[in-house]
Amino acid sequence: MIKKNVKKFGLINTIEGYSYILLVFVAMPMKYLLEIPSAVKIVGMIHGVLFIIFCIFLVLAWNESKWSHKENIIFFIASLVPFGTFFTKSKIKAYE
């Protein structure tokens, strides 16, 4: 059975991960090294919206797949670390 929310969570997990990398490694250097503060405002807003969507789909996927609290916490903590969401891809695929 295809679990739609888990599949959507896997997709938003990847997109949110890329937005975080853009924010930390592109927009922030542009702000502090090139003095372009609008880069962080734009990328930061996009990342913030994606993070909220990520949290919503985390809860929906958790309810749909019935994975453990431990895995749910791991998915959340991994989203706070650059490149962390890419390590959780295989775990998410196992629940699809």
N, C-alpha and C positions, 0 to 999 in steps of 0.2 A: 504494500500500500504506500503510495506516494504521500508524504507529509508536506503539504504546501507551505506551512509556516516555517518548517525546518529548512526547506529549500530557499525560501525568501531570506531567512536568517543567514544562511551561508553566503548568499549574494551580498546582503548589506554588510556582513562581516568583512568581506573583501573590499568593498567600496569604501567603507569607513576606515579600514586600515590604510588604504592608499591616501585618503584625505588627511589622515594623521601624519603620514610621512611627508606629504606636501607641506603641511603646516610647519612641522618641525625643521625639515631640511631645506625648504625653498622659501616659504613666506617669512619665517623668522629671520634668516640671514638677510633677506631683502630689507626687512625693517631695520635691523641693527647695523648692517654693513653698508647698505646702499641708501639708507634713510628714506625708505618707501613704506610708511606705516600702513598705507591702504592695503598692502598685500596681506597683512595679518587680519585686517578687518574683513576682507572678502573671503579668504580661505578659512579663517576662523569661524565665520558665520556658517559657511557651507558645512564645515566639519561638525559644528555644534548641532545643526539640524540632523545630519547623518547619525550623530551619536545618540540623539533622542530616538530616532527611528530604530537604531540598533538595539537600544534598551527595550523598546516596545516589542520588537520581534524576538528578543531574547526571552522575554516572559511568555510570549505566545508559543514559541518553539518548545520551551521548557514544559508548558502545560500539555502540548500536543504529544511530545515524545516521552515524557515522564522520566527524563534523565535525572540523576541524583543532584542534590544540593551542591555537592563538591564540584561536579562538572559545571554547573551553572556559575559558581563562583570563579572557577578557572577561566571560563569564557569571558566573564566580566573583567577580571584582572588582566587577562591577555590583551583586552582592548585598550588598556591604559599604558601599555608598553609598546614603543615603536617596533614593528615587525612581529609583535606577539600574536596578532590575529591570524597570521599565516601559519603558525604552528598548530592552530586549532582546526584548520581546514579538514584534516583527515578524521578528526573526532566527529565533526559535524556531518561529514559524508557517511559515516557509519550509522547515523540516525535517519538518513533520508529514506 
